[in-house]
Amino acid sequence: TMTIHNEEHIVDVHVRSGVYSSDTIFDYTHGYIATRLFSRNACFIMKIKKEFIPELHEIGHLAFERETMKDVYSPNNVWAQFQPGNSRLGDFKDWIIYGKHIENLCTGLPLYQ
């Protein structure tokens, strides 16, 4: 499921698929994406790069296309490959940079950037 909060510039994406379940937050205000993988009990954070990540107003349109057409080709599909290295727990400085939505998602989990 996807929830778009236009007033906060946040997109919440919840994938419920057994061991592949995850929650992802696109925080356009702070410029970061955080994905919490439940099977790994970890958070992966990356900077939003405008050349690869759709704008907030485009995400809803892409989701609608995908849902109504079920099999639509779009050059704007978002794929990310994480190559975790060292992790650490977030601290006060991290949450100032990443924002409260990502803090709520990732507090107490190892962070990978």
C-alpha positions as CSV (number, residue, x, y, z in Angstrom):
1,T,0.0,0.0,0.0
2,M,1.1,3.6,-0.6
3,T,0.1,6.7,1.3
4,I,1.0,10.1,0.0
5,H,1.1,13.0,2.5
6,N,1.4,16.0,0.2
7,E,1.3,18.6,3.0
8,E,4.3,16.9,4.7
9,H,6.1,15.9,1.5
10,I,6.1,12.2,2.7
11,V,5.3,9.0,0.9
12,D,4.8,5.8,3.0
13,V,5.1,2.5,1.2
14,H,4.1,-0.7,3.0
15,V,4.9,-4.1,1.4
16,R,3.4,-7.1,3.1
17,S,4.9,-10.2,1.6
18,G,6.0,-12.6,4.4
19,V,9.8,-12.6,4.7
20,Y,10.0,-9.9,2.1
21,S,7.9,-7.4,4.0
22,S,9.2,-3.8,4.3
23,D,8.2,-0.3,5.1
24,T,9.7,2.6,3.1
25,I,9.5,6.4,3.6
26,F,10.3,8.9,0.9
27,D,11.0,12.1,2.8
28,Y,11.2,14.9,0.2
29,T,11.6,17.6,2.8
30,H,14.8,16.2,4.1
31,G,15.8,14.5,0.8
32,Y,16.1,10.9,2.1
33,I,14.6,7.5,1.6
34,A,14.6,4.9,4.4
35,T,13.6,1.3,4.0
36,R,13.1,-1.0,7.0
37,L,13.5,-4.6,6.0
38,F,11.7,-6.8,8.6
39,S,13.6,-10.0,7.7
40,R,16.9,-8.3,8.4
41,N,15.7,-6.0,11.3
42,A,17.7,-3.1,9.7
43,C,17.2,0.3,8.1
44,F,18.7,1.3,4.8
45,I,19.0,5.0,4.1
46,M,19.9,6.8,0.9
47,K,19.8,10.3,-0.4
48,I,17.1,11.1,-3.0
49,K,18.8,11.7,-6.3
50,K,16.3,13.6,-8.5
51,E,17.6,12.0,-11.7
52,F,16.6,8.6,-10.5
53,I,13.7,9.1,-8.0
54,P,10.4,10.4,-9.2
55,E,9.1,13.7,-7.8
56,L,6.4,13.6,-5.2
57,H,3.7,14.6,-7.6
58,E,4.8,11.9,-10.0
59,I,4.7,9.0,-7.5
60,G,0.9,9.0,-7.2
61,H,0.5,9.1,-11.0
62,L,2.9,6.1,-11.4
63,A,1.1,4.1,-8.7
64,F,-2.2,4.8,-10.3
65,E,-0.9,3.7,-13.7
66,R,0.5,0.5,-12.2
67,E,-2.7,-0.3,-10.4
68,T,-5.1,0.3,-13.3
69,M,-2.9,-1.1,-16.1
70,K,-1.2,-3.9,-13.9
71,D,1.6,-4.2,-16.4
72,V,2.7,-0.8,-17.6
73,Y,6.2,0.0,-18.8
74,S,7.6,3.1,-17.3
75,P,11.1,4.5,-17.5
76,N,10.5,5.8,-13.9
77,N,10.5,2.5,-12.1
78,V,12.4,2.8,-8.9
79,W,14.9,0.1,-8.1
80,A,17.6,0.3,-5.5
81,Q,20.3,-2.2,-4.6
82,F,21.8,-1.9,-1.2
83,Q,25.3,-3.1,-0.5
84,P,25.5,-2.9,3.3
85,G,28.8,-2.4,4.9
86,N,29.2,-1.0,8.3
87,S,26.1,-0.2,10.4
88,R,25.5,1.9,13.4
89,L,22.6,3.0,15.6
90,G,21.2,6.4,14.9
91,D,21.8,9.3,17.3
92,F,20.4,12.8,17.7
93,K,22.4,14.3,14.8
94,D,21.1,11.6,12.4
95,W,17.5,12.3,13.3
96,I,18.0,16.1,12.7
97,I,19.3,15.2,9.2
98,Y,16.8,12.5,8.3
99,G,13.7,13.9,10.0
100,K,11.1,12.6,12.4
101,H,9.4,10.2,10.0
102,I,12.6,8.3,9.3
103,E,13.5,8.4,13.0
104,N,10.1,6.8,13.8
105,L,10.8,4.1,11.3
106,C,14.4,3.3,12.2
107,T,15.0,4.1,15.9
108,G,16.8,1.2,17.6
109,L,17.7,-0.5,14.3
110,P,21.1,-0.7,12.7
111,L,21.4,2.0,10.0
112,Y,23.1,1.3,6.7
113,Q,23.8,4.3,4.3
